């Protein structure tokens, strides 16, 4: 009688081991392919945002203000505002989302808008390596027009002050507000006050009527980009630490103009691109991505570039400053 051929236990274990090795070799390739696709999608988001900004410039003759922010010591005609919405709302009509933009009122506080308005966002505001538009929501507490979140050691979110908790959209792309050359020492000349930013989409003082913003004062146009549109950043990826998605201040409401780090970043000496993906603290104002050593930027000429996260900080500062007159070294 013929005996049926069969696997021995040893042969079966060898086959399983071979399959395991093959899967182990294939997984990194699959993950790399997926990340490559996410990276391309991220670049496309930045390209779409830069196109919307360009159309805003064509329609208004200047770049949108990052937010309203008064400067200490200015007259009452320039001293209102500071908690209204941001540039990411203003460009919505040029991203086929005029119906969403019309729900916002630029003269009132972010906190005074309904929750369904604050939580709506656009897919192009979200890097797919971090989240989708459906996940781009955080919980916070609105106090006097501001946003205050604290997270206890237990991981619990705890609101402080009155006003109750609220939801708002979060996101991944920030405006280039410039470098630190104006200063950051508590003076009216500091980089975060209206008109002081050296970038392109900067905080601006509001034109006030009866204490209410009715427009903005500090208007940056293409003629102010003295270093050239191809040598100046427009928008880039904001650093958000791993494990902090949806948690302020590391990942705050992008439509809330009460803090600069909600929707803008700076770069240069002492403010490099973040390389520690878990970095917190002073990393609030840094650029940074989850793309493994590179950070994507839309340049003012409309191009999108992947910049090495270890770029020399002097070069980074020159790319962020619209008019320092300094040459740009190798950006890779």
C-alpha positions as CSV (number, residue, x, y, z in Angstrom):
1,X,0.0,0.0,0.0
2,X,1.1,3.5,-0.8
3,X,1.7,5.8,2.1
4,X,0.2,9.4,1.9
5,X,2.8,12.2,1.8
6,X,2.4,14.6,4.7
7,X,4.3,17.4,6.5
8,X,6.2,16.5,9.5
9,X,5.9,18.8,12.5
10,X,9.4,20.1,11.8
11,X,8.6,20.9,8.2
12,X,5.5,22.7,9.2
13,X,7.4,24.8,11.7
14,X,10.0,25.7,9.0
15,X,7.3,26.8,6.6
16,X,5.6,28.9,9.3
17,X,9.0,30.5,10.1
18,X,9.7,31.3,6.4
19,X,6.2,32.9,6.1
20,X,6.9,34.9,9.2
21,X,10.2,36.2,7.8
22,X,8.6,37.1,4.5
23,X,5.8,39.0,6.3
24,X,8.4,40.8,8.4
25,X,10.3,41.8,5.3
26,X,7.1,43.0,3.5
27,X,5.6,45.0,6.4
28,X,8.2,47.8,6.3
29,X,7.7,48.1,2.6
30,X,4.0,48.3,3.0
31,X,4.3,50.9,5.8
32,X,6.8,52.9,3.7
33,X,4.4,52.9,0.7
34,X,1.5,54.1,2.9
35,X,3.6,56.9,4.5
36,X,4.7,57.9,1.0
37,X,1.1,58.2,0.0
38,X,0.2,60.2,3.1
39,X,3.2,62.5,2.5
40,X,2.0,63.2,-1.0
41,X,-1.5,63.9,0.3
42,X,0.0,66.3,2.9
43,X,1.9,68.1,0.1
44,X,-1.3,68.4,-1.9
45,X,-3.1,69.9,1.1
46,X,-0.4,72.6,1.4
47,X,-0.6,73.2,-2.3
48,X,-4.4,73.7,-2.0
49,X,-4.0,76.1,0.9
50,X,-1.4,78.1,-0.9
51,X,-3.7,78.4,-3.9
52,X,-6.5,79.6,-1.7
53,X,-4.2,82.2,-0.1
54,X,-3.1,83.4,-3.6
55,X,-6.7,83.8,-4.6
56,X,-7.3,85.8,-1.4
57,X,-4.4,88.0,-2.3
58,X,-5.7,88.6,-5.8
59,X,-9.1,89.5,-4.4
60,X,-8.0,91.7,-1.5
61,X,-4.6,93.0,-2.5
62,X,-2.9,91.6,0.6
63,X,-2.4,88.4,2.5
64,X,-5.0,87.5,5.2
65,X,-4.1,88.5,8.8
66,X,-3.2,85.5,11.0
67,X,-5.5,87.0,13.6
68,X,-6.4,90.3,15.2
69,X,-4.0,91.3,18.0
70,X,-3.6,94.8,19.5
71,X,-0.2,96.2,20.4
72,X,0.2,97.6,23.9
73,X,0.2,101.4,24.0
74,X,-1.7,101.9,20.7
75,X,-4.7,104.3,20.6
76,X,-8.2,103.0,21.1
77,X,-8.8,103.0,17.3
78,X,-6.3,100.1,17.1
79,X,-6.8,98.4,20.5
80,X,-9.8,96.2,20.1
81,X,-9.9,92.5,19.2
82,X,-7.7,89.6,20.1
83,X,-10.0,86.7,20.5
84,X,-11.7,86.5,17.1
85,X,-11.2,83.9,14.4
86,X,-8.1,83.3,12.2
87,X,-6.8,83.3,8.6
88,X,-7.9,79.7,8.1
89,X,-11.5,80.9,8.0
90,X,-10.8,83.9,5.7
91,X,-9.4,81.7,2.9
92,X,-12.4,79.3,3.0
93,X,-14.3,81.0,0.1
94,X,-11.2,80.4,-2.1
95,X,-11.2,76.7,-1.2
96,X,-14.8,76.0,-2.3
97,X,-16.1,76.5,1.3
98,X,-17.8,79.9,1.2
99,X,-20.9,78.4,2.9
100,X,-18.7,77.5,5.9
101,X,-17.0,80.9,6.0
102,X,-20.3,82.8,6.0
103,X,-21.1,81.2,9.3
104,X,-18.3,83.1,11.0
105,X,-18.4,86.7,12.2
106,X,-15.0,88.4,12.2
107,X,-16.2,91.1,14.7
108,X,-17.1,88.8,17.6
109,X,-15.2,86.4,19.8
110,X,-14.5,82.8,18.7
111,X,-16.2,81.6,21.8
112,X,-19.4,83.3,20.8
113,X,-19.9,81.1,17.7
114,X,-22.1,78.0,17.9
115,X,-20.4,74.7,18.5
116,X,-21.4,73.3,15.1
117,X,-19.6,76.2,13.5
118,X,-16.4,75.9,15.7
119,X,-16.1,72.1,15.0
120,X,-16.5,72.2,11.2
121,X,-13.3,72.0,9.3
122,X,-11.9,71.1,5.8
123,X,-10.0,67.9,4.9
124,X,-7.1,70.0,3.5
125,X,-6.4,71.3,7.0
126,X,-5.5,67.8,8.3
127,X,-2.3,65.9,7.6
128,X,-3.2,62.2,7.0
129,X,-0.2,61.0,8.9
130,X,-1.9,62.4,12.0
131,X,-5.7,62.4,11.5
132,X,-8.6,62.8,9.2
133,X,-11.1,65.7,9.2
134,X,-13.5,63.5,11.1
135,X,-11.0,63.2,13.9
136,X,-9.9,66.8,14.0
137,X,-11.8,67.9,17.1
138,X,-10.7,68.7,20.6
139,X,-12.4,69.5,23.8
140,X,-11.6,72.7,25.7
141,X,-12.9,75.3,28.1
142,X,-13.8,78.7,26.9
143,X,-13.1,81.5,29.4
144,X,-13.6,85.2,28.5
145,X,-13.1,84.4,24.9
146,X,-10.0,82.4,25.5
147,X,-9.3,78.7,25.6
148,X,-7.9,77.0,28.7
149,X,-7.3,73.3,28.9
150,X,-5.3,71.4,31.5
151,X,-4.6,67.7,31.6
152,X,-4.0,66.1,35.0
153,X,-1.5,63.3,35.6
154,X,-4.4,60.8,35.3
155,X,-4.9,61.9,31.8
156,X,-8.2,63.5,32.7
157,X,-9.1,66.8,31.0
158,X,-10.1,69.4,33.6
159,X,-11.6,72.8,32.8
160,X,-10.7,75.8,34.9
161,X,-12.8,78.9,35.2
162,X,-16.4,79.5,34.2
163,X,-18.0,79.2,30.8
164,X,-18.2,75.4,30.6
165,X,-16.4,73.0,28.2
166,X,-16.7,73.3,24.4
167,X,-15.5,71.6,21.2
168,X,-13.5,73.0,18.4
169,X,-11.6,72.0,15.3
170,X,-7.9,71.3,15.4
171,X,-5.5,71.0,12.5
172,X,-1.9,70.6,11.2
173,X,-1.0,73.6,9.1
174,X,0.2,77.0,10.4
175,X,1.0,80.4,8.9
176,X,4.6,81.6,8.6
177,X,4.7,84.4,11.3
178,X,8.4,85.0,10.8
179,X,11.4,84.7,13.1
180,X,12.2,86.0,16.6
181,X,14.2,89.0,15.5
182,X,11.5,91.5,16.7
183,X,12.0,90.1,20.2
184,X,10.1,88.2,22.8
185,X,10.7,90.1,26.1
186,X,7.3,91.6,27.0
187,X,7.7,94.8,25.0
188,X,5.2,96.2,22.5
189,X,7.7,95.3,19.7
190,X,7.5,91.6,20.4
191,X,6.9,89.3,17.4
192,X,3.5,88.2,18.5
193,X,1.8,91.6,18.5
194,X,0.0,93.1,15.6
195,X,2.2,94.2,12.7
196,X,5.4,93.0,14.3
197,X,5.8,89.6,12.6
198,X,8.5,89.2,10.0
199,X,6.6,86.5,8.1
200,X,3.9,86.8,5.5
201,X,0.6,85.9,7.3
202,X,1.1,87.8,10.5
203,X,-1.0,89.1,13.5
204,X,-2.5,92.4,12.7
205,X,-4.1,95.3,14.7
206,X,-7.8,95.7,14.0
207,X,-9.3,98.9,12.8
208,X,-11.8,99.6,15.6
209,X,-15.2,101.3,15.5
210,X,-16.9,101.6,18.9
211,X,-14.6,99.0,20.2
212,X,-15.5,96.5,17.5
213,X,-13.1,95.2,14.8
214,X,-14.2,96.3,11.3
215,X,-11.0,95.4,9.3
216,X,-7.3,95.2,9.8
217,X,-4.5,97.7,9.8
218,X,-1.2,95.9,9.1
219,X,-1.5,94.6,5.5
220,X,1.3,92.5,4.0
221,X,1.3,92.3,0.2
222,X,3.6,90.6,-2.2
223,X,5.7,93.8,-2.6
224,X,6.6,93.5,1.1
225,X,8.2,90.1,0.4
226,X,11.6,91.6,-0.3
227,X,13.5,88.4,-0.3
228,X,11.4,87.0,-3.1
229,X,8.4,84.7,-3.2
230,X,10.6,81.7,-3.9
231,X,12.7,82.3,-0.9
232,X,10.0,82.8,1.8
233,X,7.8,80.3,3.5
234,X,4.0,80.8,3.4
235,X,2.5,77.9,5.3
236,X,4.0,74.8,6.9
237,X,3.3,71.8,9.2
238,X,2.9,72.7,12.9
239,X,4.6,70.6,15.5
240,X,2.1,68.6,17.5
241,X,3.6,66.0,19.9
242,X,2.7,62.4,19.6
243,X,0.2,61.6,22.3
244,X,-1.1,65.1,22.4
245,X,-3.7,65.2,19.6
246,X,-6.7,67.1,20.6
247,X,-5.1,68.4,23.8
248,X,-4.3,72.1,24.2
249,X,-2.0,73.9,24.2
250,X,0.0,71.5,22.1
251,X,-3.0,70.9,19.7
252,X,-5.3,73.9,20.1
253,X,-8.3,75.2,18.2
254,X,-7.0,76.4,14.8
255,X,-9.9,78.9,14.3
256,X,-9.4,80.6,17.6
257,X,-7.2,83.7,17.4
258,X,-6.6,84.1,21.2
259,X,-3.1,82.5,21.0
260,X,-0.6,82.7,18.1
261,X,0.4,79.0,18.5
262,X,-3.1,77.9,17.6
263,X,-2.6,78.5,13.9
264,X,0.9,79.9,13.2
265,X,4.6,79.1,13.8
266,X,8.0,80.8,13.7
267,X,11.5,79.5,12.9
268,X,15.1,80.5,13.2
269,X,17.9,80.6,15.8
270,X,16.6,79.1,19.1
271,X,13.5,77.9,17.3
272,X,14.5,75.0,15.1
273,X,12.2,72.5,13.4
274,X,11.1,70.0,16.0
275,X,12.9,66.7,15.8
276,X,11.6,65.2,19.0
277,X,8.1,64.0,18.1
278,X,7.2,64.0,21.8
279,X,8.6,67.4,22.6
280,X,6.4,69.8,24.5
281,X,7.0,73.1,26.3
282,X,8.7,75.7,24.1
283,X,7.9,73.5,21.1
284,X,4.5,75.2,21.0
285,X,5.8,77.7,18.3
286,X,7.9,75.3,16.3
287,X,7.4,73.8,12.9
288,X,7.4,70.0,12.8
289,X,5.9,66.9,11.2
290,X,5.4,63.1,11.6
291,X,7.0,62.3,8.2
292,X,10.3,61.0,9.5
293,X,13.0,63.7,9.3
294,X,11.3,66.1,6.9
295,X,8.7,68.9,7.3
296,X,6.6,70.1,4.4
297,X,6.2,73.8,3.6
298,X,4.3,75.8,0.9
299,X,6.5,78.6,-0.4
300,X,5.1,82.0,-1.3
301,X,5.6,81.2,-5.0
302,X,3.1,78.3,-4.8
303,X,5.6,75.5,-4.7
304,X,5.7,72.9,-1.9
305,X,9.0,71.6,-0.5
306,X,10.1,69.0,2.0
307,X,12.7,70.6,4.2
308,X,15.1,68.5,6.3
309,X,14.2,68.8,10.0
310,X,17.8,69.4,10.8
311,X,18.2,72.4,8.6
312,X,20.6,75.1,9.9
313,X,18.6,77.4,12.0
314,X,20.1,80.5,10.4
315,X,18.8,79.3,7.1
316,X,15.4,78.5,8.5
317,X,15.2,82.0,9.9
318,X,16.0,83.5,6.6
319,X,13.3,81.4,4.9
320,X,10.8,82.6,7.5
321,X,11.8,86.3,7.4
322,X,10.2,88.0,4.4
323,X,12.7,90.8,4.1
324,X,16.0,90.3,5.9
325,X,18.0,90.5,2.7
326,X,20.2,87.5,3.6
327,X,21.2,84.7,1.1
328,X,19.6,81.3,1.4
329,X,21.9,78.4,1.9
330,X,21.2,74.7,0.9
331,X,17.7,73.8,2.2
332,X,18.0,70.0,2.1
